[in-house]
Amino acid sequence: MLPEVETYVARLRDLRQKTLAALEGMNQSALNWKPLRQDTNSPFVLATHLIGSERHWIQRVVGQRTITRDRDAEFRARGDSLDALRAEYGETARVSEEILARLTDAELNASRVTPNYGTVSARWSVLHLIEHYSEHVGQIQLTRQMWEAQAQKHVLSEAKDKKAKGKSKRR
């Protein structure tokens, strides 16, 4: 494997790990929670979208393989646990790393035609995916922090209400 590609693979592994770590321990409600009703995505949606993005950029564009992707469905995804998502990440990583491991310098420089970005190099495609992952991992982490803050606020509010009810019963 080219040293450059080793760096890409290491970065993608790190980003996949950060994605799953950010989701670890979240219950179904947290996984599917959106900060706003419209124009935001749940952590589960973002994680699902990252799998689709990796398949698109590495497997389809760089590896020139045929993939099946329903991008719109990625943004409707709902999950109740991480088990299936972990398995999908594992399989996606396996196929992507197999493709990346075989790349030569000439193949990294080779042109690829994409629907939204026109003609780009395979190298650009890999770097674009890394950038895309980084953006969404940050969004997942921030959304988790927001969910935890609102959940904590809810717990404190319930405790305050319970305490107030206890005082009113003693009077």
Backbone as CSV, one residue per row, in Angstrom:
resi,resn,N_x,N_y,N_z,CA_x,CA_y,CA_z,C_x,C_y,C_z
1,MET,0.853,-1.178,0.000,0.000,0.000,0.000,0.896,1.238,0.000
2,LEU,0.523,2.205,-0.819,1.275,3.457,-0.861,1.218,4.166,0.494
3,PRO,2.312,4.789,0.917,2.292,5.523,2.190,1.173,6.571,2.254
4,GLU,0.931,7.246,1.161,-0.157,8.229,1.102,-1.500,7.561,1.391
5,VAL,-1.718,6.426,0.798,-2.973,5.692,0.986,-3.065,5.159,2.414
6,GLU,-1.935,4.730,2.980,-1.936,4.299,4.380,-2.450,5.417,5.284
7,THR,-2.049,6.644,4.982,-2.515,7.798,5.755,-4.028,7.972,5.585
8,TYR,-4.513,7.825,4.369,-5.958,7.949,4.125,-6.732,6.872,4.885
9,VAL,-6.234,5.650,4.815,-6.899,4.532,5.499,-6.912,4.771,7.008
10,ALA,-5.788,5.220,7.550,-5.720,5.495,8.993,-6.704,6.597,9.382
11,ARG,-6.794,7.615,8.570,-7.719,8.720,8.864,-9.168,8.246,8.795
12,LEU,-9.499,7.452,7.794,-10.867,6.928,7.679,-11.198,6.010,8.851
13,ARG,-10.257,5.179,9.263,-10.490,4.312,10.425,-10.766,5.153,11.669
14,ASP,-9.976,6.202,11.841,-10.153,7.096,12.987,-11.532,7.757,12.947
15,LEU,-11.943,8.216,11.789,-13.241,8.882,11.666,-14.399,7.910,11.887
16,ARG,-14.261,6.683,11.382,-15.309,5.677,11.635,-15.404,5.394,13.133
17,GLN,-14.252,5.262,13.777,-14.222,4.986,15.216,-14.851,6.140,15.982
18,LYS,-14.537,7.370,15.606,-15.116,8.536,16.277,-16.627,8.593,16.074
19,THR,-17.083,8.217,14.902,-18.524,8.193,14.627,-19.218,7.224,15.569
20,LEU,-18.721,5.994,15.619,-19.350,4.982,16.466,-19.201,5.317,17.950
21,ALA,-18.068,5.889,18.333,-17.865,6.273,19.735,-18.863,7.352,20.149
22,ALA,-19.153,8.275,19.243,-20.109,9.338,19.556,-21.521,8.792,19.737
23,LEU,-21.805,7.666,19.121,-23.137,7.055,19.211,-23.248,6.049,20.363
24,GLU,-22.107,5.638,20.871,-22.081,4.595,21.905,-22.891,5.011,23.134
25,GLY,-23.713,4.087,23.603,-24.492,4.315,24.815,-25.757,5.135,24.613
26,MET,-26.013,5.575,23.386,-27.233,6.340,23.127,-28.407,5.378,22.984
27,ASN,-29.529,5.706,23.617,-30.715,4.868,23.467,-31.435,5.241,22.164
28,GLN,-32.507,4.554,21.873,-33.242,4.777,20.627,-33.693,6.234,20.496
29,SER,-34.178,6.794,21.566,-34.632,8.181,21.536,-33.477,9.120,21.179
30,ALA,-32.328,8.909,21.770,-31.163,9.759,21.515,-30.637,9.579,20.094
31,LEU,-30.573,8.332,19.630,-30.075,8.072,18.279,-30.899,8.784,17.217
32,ASN,-32.201,8.898,17.457,-33.118,9.446,16.456,-33.534,10.893,16.740
33,TRP,-32.949,11.502,17.763,-33.312,12.860,18.160,-32.733,13.890,17.198
34,LYS,-33.557,14.881,16.845,-33.125,15.988,15.999,-33.234,17.281,16.798
35,PRO,-32.212,18.124,16.764,-32.240,19.364,17.541,-33.409,20.283,17.170
36,LEU,-33.781,20.276,15.923,-34.928,21.041,15.430,-35.793,20.106,14.608
37,ARG,-37.055,20.407,14.520,-37.947,19.502,13.774,-37.622,19.468,12.291
38,GLN,-37.175,20.593,11.747,-36.865,20.646,10.314,-35.415,21.039,10.112
39,ASP,-34.888,20.636,8.988,-33.559,21.058,8.547,-32.409,20.626,9.451
40,THR,-32.606,19.628,10.266,-31.506,19.033,11.028,-31.631,17.512,10.929
41,ASN,-30.558,16.852,11.273,-30.525,15.393,11.177,-30.167,14.780,12.519
42,SER,-30.697,13.600,12.739,-30.382,12.862,13.965,-28.987,12.261,13.839
43,PRO,-28.387,11.888,14.955,-27.095,11.201,14.896,-27.156,9.923,14.048
44,PHE,-28.260,9.188,14.149,-28.391,7.952,13.378,-28.438,8.249,11.881
45,VAL,-29.157,9.284,11.491,-29.220,9.674,10.083,-27.825,10.028,9.574
46,LEU,-27.103,10.844,10.324,-25.766,11.251,9.887,-24.826,10.056,9.758
47,ALA,-24.888,9.148,10.712,-24.033,7.963,10.654,-24.394,7.080,9.461
48,THR,-25.680,6.968,9.181,-26.139,6.194,8.023,-25.685,6.868,6.727
49,HIS,-25.810,8.170,6.681,-25.389,8.937,5.507,-23.886,8.779,5.258
50,LEU,-23.093,8.718,6.314,-21.653,8.542,6.136,-21.319,7.210,5.480
51,ILE,-22.072,6.173,5.807,-21.866,4.880,5.146,-22.161,5.026,3.652
52,GLY,-23.287,5.661,3.333,-23.635,5.879,1.926,-22.598,6.714,1.206
53,SER,-22.094,7.742,1.872,-21.078,8.606,1.274,-19.780,7.841,1.003
54,GLU,-19.370,7.024,1.971,-18.147,6.239,1.766,-18.313,5.258,0.612
55,ARG,-19.442,4.608,0.563,-19.677,3.675,-0.551,-19.646,4.420,-1.883
56,HIS,-20.252,5.592,-1.893,-20.280,6.375,-3.141,-18.867,6.780,-3.561
57,TRP,-18.132,7.455,-2.670,-16.854,8.037,-3.059,-15.743,7.005,-3.239
58,ILE,-15.666,6.024,-2.351,-14.570,5.058,-2.453,-14.931,3.905,-3.375
59,GLN,-16.081,3.316,-3.157,-16.428,2.124,-3.925,-16.895,2.460,-5.339
60,ARG,-17.771,3.442,-5.482,-18.284,3.787,-6.811,-17.305,4.644,-7.602
61,VAL,-16.925,5.796,-7.027,-16.101,6.737,-7.776,-14.659,6.236,-7.912
62,VAL,-13.996,5.961,-6.805,-12.588,5.538,-6.866,-12.472,4.113,-7.405
63,GLY,-13.241,3.183,-6.829,-13.143,1.780,-7.222,-13.896,1.423,-8.483
64,GLN,-14.712,2.352,-8.969,-15.519,2.164,-10.179,-16.374,0.901,-10.137
65,ARG,-16.908,0.649,-8.945,-17.815,-0.479,-8.762,-19.253,0.009,-8.819
66,THR,-20.127,-0.882,-9.135,-21.552,-0.561,-9.115,-22.046,-0.733,-7.684
67,ILE,-22.680,0.291,-7.179,-23.264,0.212,-5.837,-24.735,0.586,-5.934
68,THR,-25.481,0.176,-4.942,-26.875,0.592,-4.819,-26.932,1.576,-3.667
69,ARG,-27.439,2.770,-3.965,-27.528,3.790,-2.926,-28.825,4.558,-3.085
70,ASP,-29.533,4.718,-1.983,-30.724,5.548,-1.939,-30.428,6.676,-0.956
71,ARG,-29.851,7.751,-1.467,-29.405,8.856,-0.620,-30.568,9.439,0.173
72,ASP,-31.722,9.572,-0.437,-32.884,10.113,0.277,-33.259,9.235,1.472
73,ALA,-33.153,7.925,1.301,-33.481,7.007,2.398,-32.504,7.165,3.562
74,GLU,-31.256,7.532,3.272,-30.273,7.758,4.343,-30.786,8.819,5.313
75,PHE,-31.480,9.817,4.781,-31.954,10.930,5.596,-33.306,10.660,6.264
76,ARG,-33.871,9.495,5.996,-35.086,9.048,6.692,-34.782,7.916,7.673
77,ALA,-33.533,7.512,7.745,-33.143,6.349,8.562,-33.481,6.568,10.035
78,ARG,-33.920,5.489,10.652,-34.181,5.469,12.099,-33.610,4.164,12.613
79,GLY,-33.092,4.201,13.830,-32.510,2.993,14.380,-32.835,2.835,15.839
80,ASP,-32.776,1.594,16.295,-33.038,1.340,17.716,-31.796,0.876,18.460
81,SER,-30.734,0.564,17.724,-29.471,0.198,18.374,-28.341,0.377,17.367
82,LEU,-27.128,0.189,17.845,-25.954,0.352,16.985,-25.500,-0.944,16.321
83,ASP,-26.098,-2.067,16.675,-25.615,-3.354,16.182,-25.554,-3.426,14.658
84,ALA,-26.650,-3.108,13.994,-26.684,-3.184,12.529,-25.758,-2.140,11.913
85,LEU,-25.721,-0.965,12.517,-24.861,0.104,12.015,-23.385,-0.288,12.106
86,ARG,-22.995,-0.884,13.240,-21.614,-1.358,13.403,-21.256,-2.366,12.311
87,ALA,-22.174,-3.283,12.030,-21.925,-4.295,10.997,-21.765,-3.637,9.628
88,GLU,-22.611,-2.650,9.336,-22.506,-1.945,8.049,-21.191,-1.179,7.946
89,TYR,-20.788,-0.535,9.042,-19.509,0.166,9.037,-18.377,-0.817,8.780
90,GLY,-18.434,-1.976,9.420,-17.386,-2.979,9.239,-17.286,-3.458,7.804
91,GLU,-18.412,-3.763,7.197,-18.411,-4.245,5.811,-17.993,-3.141,4.841
92,THR,-18.480,-1.946,5.063,-18.111,-0.822,4.204,-16.608,-0.576,4.294
93,ALA,-16.068,-0.596,5.496,-14.631,-0.387,5.696,-13.826,-1.474,4.994
94,ARG,-14.272,-2.702,5.125,-13.540,-3.822,4.511,-13.423,-3.629,3.001
95,VAL,-14.541,-3.337,2.343,-14.543,-3.175,0.881,-13.743,-1.929,0.476
96,SER,-13.955,-0.835,1.187,-13.243,0.403,0.854,-11.734,0.239,1.006
97,GLU,-11.307,-0.395,2.078,-9.875,-0.557,2.310,-9.245,-1.516,1.304
98,GLU,-10.021,-2.470,0.851,-9.545,-3.372,-0.200,-9.277,-2.571,-1.477
99,ILE,-10.187,-1.674,-1.822,-10.024,-0.827,-3.017,-8.830,0.099,-2.845
100,LEU,-8.753,0.759,-1.701,-7.681,1.719,-1.467,-6.308,1.049,-1.467
101,ALA,-6.216,-0.142,-0.906,-4.937,-0.841,-0.805,-4.321,-1.135,-2.173
102,ARG,-5.147,-1.251,-3.171,-4.661,-1.607,-4.513,-4.292,-0.399,-5.371
103,LEU,-4.558,0.797,-4.885,-4.322,1.987,-5.699,-2.839,2.254,-5.928
104,THR,-2.528,2.616,-7.159,-1.190,3.079,-7.509,-1.223,4.601,-7.567
105,ASP,-0.060,5.207,-7.665,-0.008,6.660,-7.773,-0.743,7.128,-9.032
106,ALA,-0.562,6.390,-10.112,-1.247,6.748,-11.362,-2.766,6.678,-11.189
107,GLU,-3.244,5.674,-10.467,-4.689,5.553,-10.239,-5.212,6.673,-9.336
108,LEU,-4.409,7.117,-8.390,-4.819,8.245,-7.550,-4.987,9.508,-8.376
109,ASN,-4.174,9.640,-9.408,-4.248,10.822,-10.283,-5.287,10.678,-11.392
110,ALA,-5.813,9.477,-11.563,-6.757,9.222,-12.659,-8.042,10.026,-12.477
111,SER,-8.594,10.443,-13.591,-9.838,11.219,-13.581,-11.045,10.328,-13.377
112,ARG,-11.980,10.876,-12.649,-13.255,10.208,-12.415,-14.358,11.230,-12.660
113,VAL,-15.420,10.802,-13.280,-16.549,11.700,-13.533,-17.591,11.460,-12.453
114,THR,-18.034,12.551,-11.830,-19.034,12.469,-10.766,-20.262,13.287,-11.169
115,PRO,-21.423,12.911,-10.649,-22.641,13.628,-11.024,-22.674,15.089,-10.559
116,ASN,-22.153,15.374,-9.380,-22.279,16.718,-8.819,-21.016,17.564,-8.878
117,TYR,-19.870,16.936,-9.071,-18.604,17.667,-9.029,-17.851,17.634,-10.353
118,GLY,-18.431,17.043,-11.371,-17.751,16.967,-12.659,-16.590,15.999,-12.608
119,THR,-15.529,16.333,-13.301,-14.355,15.467,-13.370,-13.397,15.817,-12.236
120,VAL,-13.060,14.813,-11.450,-12.149,14.971,-10.316,-11.183,13.791,-10.335
121,SER,-10.107,13.900,-9.584,-9.176,12.768,-9.490,-9.654,11.807,-8.401
122,ALA,-9.149,10.600,-8.453,-9.454,9.628,-7.397,-8.940,10.162,-6.066
123,ARG,-7.764,10.792,-6.084,-7.193,11.382,-4.864,-8.157,12.421,-4.286
124,TRP,-8.679,13.299,-5.138,-9.620,14.329,-4.684,-10.832,13.661,-4.040
125,SER,-11.291,12.577,-4.623,-12.471,11.871,-4.108,-12.235,11.354,-2.694
126,VAL,-11.061,10.788,-2.463,-10.728,10.271,-1.128,-10.643,11.424,-0.129
127,LEU,-9.956,12.487,-0.522,-9.825,13.643,0.371,-11.175,14.305,0.638
128,HIS,-12.018,14.337,-0.359,-13.362,14.894,-0.179,-14.147,14.057,0.836
129,LEU,-14.051,12.751,0.736,-14.743,11.885,1.694,-14.222,12.132,3.108
130,ILE,-12.921,12.250,3.275,-12.352,12.507,4.602,-12.890,13.829,5.149
131,GLU,-12.947,14.844,4.310,-13.503,16.140,4.718,-14.976,15.996,5.109
132,HIS,-15.720,15.265,4.309,-17.156,15.055,4.541,-17.386,14.316,5.869
133,TYR,-16.609,13.263,6.085,-16.680,12.522,7.352,-16.427,13.462,8.529
134,SER,-15.360,14.244,8.430,-14.980,15.130,9.531,-16.104,16.087,9.887
135,GLU,-16.726,16.642,8.883,-17.836,17.577,9.099,-18.982,16.892,9.839
136,HIS,-19.378,15.727,9.371,-20.529,15.046,9.970,-20.206,14.437,11.336
137,VAL,-18.973,14.004,11.555,-18.598,13.510,12.886,-18.758,14.643,13.894
138,GLY,-18.313,15.830,13.532,-18.492,16.985,14.416,-19.954,17.274,14.687
139,GLN,-20.790,17.149,13.666,-22.228,17.366,13.844,-22.837,16.315,14.769
140,ILE,-22.412,15.072,14.613,-22.910,14.001,15.492,-22.505,14.285,16.935
141,GLN,-21.256,14.660,17.137,-20.781,14.936,18.488,-21.539,16.113,19.109
142,LEU,-21.747,17.159,18.342,-22.465,18.325,18.840,-23.932,17.990,19.123
143,THR,-24.555,17.226,18.232,-25.950,16.830,18.443,-26.068,15.987,19.707
144,ARG,-25.112,15.108,19.934,-25.140,14.312,21.166,-25.049,15.222,22.386
145,GLN,-24.156,16.194,22.350,-24.018,17.117,23.475,-25.322,17.884,23.709
146,MET,-25.968,18.293,22.636,-27.236,19.018,22.764,-28.314,18.108,23.340
147,TRP,-28.352,16.851,22.889,-29.340,15.912,23.421,-29.099,15.675,24.908
148,GLU,-27.842,15.464,25.276,-27.522,15.233,26.689,-27.904,16.440,27.540
149,ALA,-27.667,17.642,27.016,-28.013,18.857,27.769,-29.523,18.976,27.947
150,GLN,-30.290,18.712,26.895,-31.748,18.810,27.031,-32.290,17.674,27.880
151,ALA,-31.670,16.512,27.817,-32.108,15.392,28.661,-31.822,15.708,30.132
152,GLN,-30.663,16.284,30.411,-30.304,16.664,31.780,-31.257,17.747,32.295
153,LYS,-31.565,18.698,31.427,-32.498,19.765,31.796,-33.864,19.176,32.139
154,HIS,-34.297,18.179,31.365,-35.580,17.514,31.594,-35.563,16.788,32.945
155,VAL,-34.485,16.092,33.248,-34.356,15.363,34.513,-34.390,16.344,35.681
156,LEU,-33.664,17.439,35.563,-33.650,18.440,36.637,-35.024,19.068,36.826
157,SER,-35.719,19.306,35.723,-37.066,19.878,35.790,-38.030,18.919,36.490
158,GLU,-37.931,17.639,36.161,-38.780,16.641,36.807,-38.478,16.548,38.303
159,ALA,-37.201,16.600,38.652,-36.818,16.541,40.067,-37.350,17.762,40.815
160,LYS,-37.278,18.913,40.186,-37.788,20.145,40.795,-39.301,20.045,40.989
161,ASP,-40.013,19.538,39.976,-41.469,19.368,40.078,-41.828,18.388,41.180
162,LYS,-41.090,17.301,41.282,-41.336,16.282,42.297,-41.120,16.869,43.696
163,LYS,-40.072,17.652,43.838,-39.768,18.280,45.110,-40.876,19.267,45.485
164,ALA,-41.335,20.041,44.497,-42.402,21.010,44.743,-43.703,20.311,45.129
165,LYS,-44.016,19.197,44.507,-45.215,18.435,44.849,-45.119,17.869,46.255
166,GLY,-43.912,17.439,46.633,-43.705,16.912,47.987,-43.929,17.979,49.038
167,LYS,-43.500,19.199,48.779,-43.691,20.301,49.717,-45.176,20.655,49.851
168,SER,-45.870,20.625,48.692,-47.303,20.991,48.738,-48.126,19.946,49.462
169,LYS,-47.714,18.698,49.449,-48.449,17.642,50.162,-48.273,17.763,51.664
170,ARG,-47.122,18.284,52.096,-46.867,18.423,53.533,-47.637,19.580,54.150
171,ARG,-48.133,20.469,53.379,-48.850,21.641,53.931,-50.238,21.331,54.310
